[in-house]
Amino acid sequence: MNVSRPAESVSHPNGVTNGSSTVASNGIANGTASVPTPGLRYGMFSNWRPHSKKKDDRVEALEVIKNGLSKMTRVKAVLGLDIGLDSGPIYIDTREEPRILQTFDGEPDCRVKIKPRYIIAFAQGQLEPRYALFKDGFFDESTLPKGDIKVAVKFADALCPVDPVHPVSPSPGARLPTPTEDIDQVRRDLKEFGYGLVKNALTQDQVQLLAEAIRQQGRGEVEAGVAAKDGGPNAPNQRIWTLINKGQEFLDLLEHPLIDEVIPENLGEHFLVHSYSANIARPGNTPMMLHTDQVGIQPPVRNVYFGINIMWFLTDVTAENGGTRVFPGSHLGAVAPDDPFNIDGTVAAEGPAGTALVFESRLWHATGPNRMTSGERPVILMFFMRSYIRQQENNFLSIRPEVEANLSDRARRMLGWCTDGAFGGIEGEVREGNFVKKLANPVGPFRDSHRYTPFRMDMRAKGVIASRTAELSGNREV
């Protein structure tokens, strides 16, 4: 992981610089902060002050740790913990009777630097440790646990209302899902194991066409210097994000009948594409961190699955070339791996090219290691979510205009351009099933002109602002 401090001003290939602005036809500079109305300043210079004294999260977090000591006997280790105390880090020694030390001679089994409010959130059941312990590491590497990761995880688990158990590995010879054309069997496997495998979901011609599209796109992004790499220190793996923008083949794949066969019955008819990407696992990679696909939904929820993933195999996928590792049945109950970086006990979801792996969002899984000396394992990932979950990919901002203009109604519905109940509407119109688009002229203030009103009523009269009626007439969009 290479994290650097972001520059205050970054130039982009499109010529736009962060913090710059342009002047719109109404005379208001786009991208600049508006001037607060006198008497309504609620920022740092506001006269308003809360009557209650703000609690010190560090003190409360320390109290949470003291109250949780009795549950830490399973850890049997020394944890160095930095929660920002003025006195420096504390040491939690659970090798015998759990106790808190101010100093410790030697190196603890694990060191953790964490925000004190995360400790509080653990105790309240508001944060999942395997998410919280690593989430800040994307921006500040000093917060990543150092040493035995299991010590950090089980320490945090002990503070939570429910201490999850490690997933059970399948017994030798136990039945596990295998590729089948029987969709009802796939449904049963999805319910029992958290995943199922659809045999011959793609023909060999379709596999070759899609694999070539991924190969060319991946190579092109590398040559253009925009490739997304991961998979360990040398980053041999490659992700290709937002496939919606990357070719007609990927739009066509959204028409596949397997989607209609398994997604609506699990997520409802107004399901959304949460993300649409490709994952190319290459030799020399390291296994991905074990995770669920709803780990970003906090507080953690285990009794409801919010999403279903369809992974399309574009080559034979095996345990040797990076097949996705899964803990079968780990989608049910209070289950979580003690060490999310250890894939021991998992199995590879294997199948020939053309297979589709269908798995739900509570299943603990990870990209597996590619132990081959050559070749790569390309797959396409379609991740669908329930309509009320915010999408991983902000399609309204990331989809290219020419692609959006030519989307089918089916694709537009999947990508979020259709209302569902009380979600996704425009200007209060949320009746289900309406297609939406960005308004060129949303309703603004209709008031007497003054310096704090950016829009003036007489602009309509002069024709500077088009009529809303004219804008919306002649189509069914709102």
Secondary structure by P-SEA (a helix, b strand, c coil): cccccccccccccccccccbbbbcccccccccccccccccccccccccccccccccaaaaaaaaaaaaccccccccbbbbccccccccbbbbbccccccccccccccccbbbbbbaaaaaaaaaccccccccccccccccccccccccaaaaaaaaaaacccccccccccccccccccccccaaaaaaaaaaccbbbbcccccaaaaaaaaaaaaaaaaaaaaaccccccccccccbbbbcccccccaaaaaaaacccccccccccccccccccccbbbbbcccccccccccccccccccccccccbbbbbbbcccccccccccccccccccccccccccccccccccccccccbbbbbccccccccccccccbbbbbbbbbbbbcccccccccccccccaaaaacccaaaaaaaccccccccccccccccccccccccccccccccccccccccccccccccccccccccccccccc
